């Protein structure tokens, strides 16, 4: 997502990361990896559960990308490979927009 952030932002997409890590840990991770988007701390996994993301042993079971439009989930990537995730989201946006 980091590498596609500017293009996603240009399409009015809000990008954020979420994990069960403490905010202090997330800040270090964000700074170290030069992430241009915010990270949300979901310590108890409550947000994840509402999004249908499994939490086991206090961590998410997989990396995912979710795309919402008008408050509705219109696409989800349950594989979430970091090397292609930004490009995958851009393709999904094009498909949702009918391009």
Secondary structure, DSSP 8 states (H G I E B T S, - for coil): -TTTHHHHHHTT---EEEESS-HHHHHHHHHHHT-SSEEEE-TTSHHHHHTT--EETTEESS--EEEEETTEEEEEESS--TTTHHHHHHHHHHHHTT-
